[in-house]
Amino acid sequence: MRPKKSEEEGIQGDLYRAQLSSQLNSKHELFVLAAAIDWAGLDEALGDRYVSERGRPALPTRLLVGLHYLKYAYDESDESVCARWVENPYWQHFCGYETLQHDLPMHPTSMTRWRQRMGPERIEALLQQTVVVAQRQGHLNKNSLKRVNVDTTVQPKAVAFPTDARLADTARRALVRAAGHRGIELRQSYVRVGKKALFEHSRYARARQFKRANRHLRKLRTYLGRVLRDIERKCPEPDPELRDLMQVCGRIHEQRRTDRKKVYSVHAPEVECIAKGKAHKKYEFGVKVSMATTSKDNWVVGAQALHGAPFDGHTLVGQLQQVERLSGQLPNDTFVDRGYRGAPSRVAQSFDGAVAVHLPKARRKVPRGLYRWMRRRSAIEPVIGHMKSDHRMERNPLKGVSGDQVHALLCAAGFNFRKLLRLAALWRAWLRFHALLTALQSRRTPLQLPFP
């Protein structure tokens, strides 16, 4: 059932309790942004997922959208953002509540179910809203959107480092656990000997005694194959969940070290191994993400999770289409690194020459003004670094392919939202300084400033 309106939900008015709007500082950055965001438009864009008219009313859209903005802006989890929401009246006002709340009106797991219900197509509206607010407040103008920087990075998944021995033991334990839940009596679970074999493999691998380590690795694979065949005999027609688990475990049992398209996690088989070529981290396990930022102001105007580890040059057309969809304007110039070789011809064919793609060139081959913007391309690198360290992109806990796409969009929305908060706080500091300066100048004695 669709969420009720604010008046019906009773969160906007209470005659017997003090109103938050009359107690809070109206110049606080969260107070200002609460009035700047188009909550009605977000409710209309996200409310079409509630098709049934029966049952319990859904939670207010403003509450869930506000919690996700705050979560990814301040690097919180579902549980911690809900705990801080109860303690912070500014957060409550931002989420649409006019009276102080002493309990959260939902369980933190409701945020997970809401993300799954919305999907990446509608979560994109949260990123678009931050871009629209920046445009409305004058922080992002049309000239800034004419030039964008595009780059790719890796969004790591919340999985353990995938060694062959650990994968085989984890797959066996997952099969044993699933069989126990379904009442399937296994001939042997290999709990004790499997744990011992994994421990011995780790010891020998650490000592670089690889022949002995491989002997225990073969034991672990043998235990996994025996459990897998035992379940196949005793449950010839498994349910869909068990069937998917058996397929993943079967791939883990058959794959070898040099194989391609391997499985790197039992609970997240969509994880991919992406080679970075860096000394401190040669490989990362997750999904490739394409990012687009404005060249001048570093606003994130596009974020896409791309499965299959595509070549960077093949992703630029889709990224530019997302930039146009979110900002309402197609950029004139796009600055990329050398990993996008071949992209200029693809982009020119797709957009009829309306977008120019600039790869790094020697200084003598380009005009001075254009070379300055080409050097500015590296400004996207610290943006990616901040999104990883401050906005939860370093380790993605969301499940599935759609979880990767949703997480990338929410990380970008959190970056833009935090930037809006900083600009609002800077404007409040300027107003405070201007008021102080005016008060000092109104005195009889002339104001003596320490600077000319």
CORFEN-V759873 format. One record per helix or strand of 2 or more residues. SS is the DSSP state (~ for helix, > for strand). FROM is the first residue (numbers start at 1). TO is the last residue. If there is no record, write none. Layout:
# CORFEN-V759873
ss->[SS;SS]
from->[FROM;FROM]
to->[TO;TO]
This chain:
# CORFEN-V759873
ss->[~;~;~;~;~;~;~;~;~;>;~;~;~;~;>;>;>;~;>;~;~;>;~;~;~]
from->[6;20;29;39;61;78;89;109;144;147;164;191;210;240;272;283;300;312;333;338;343;356;363;368;400]
to->[9;22;36;49;73;87;94;136;146;157;181;206;234;254;275;294;306;327;335;340;351;358;365;390;441]
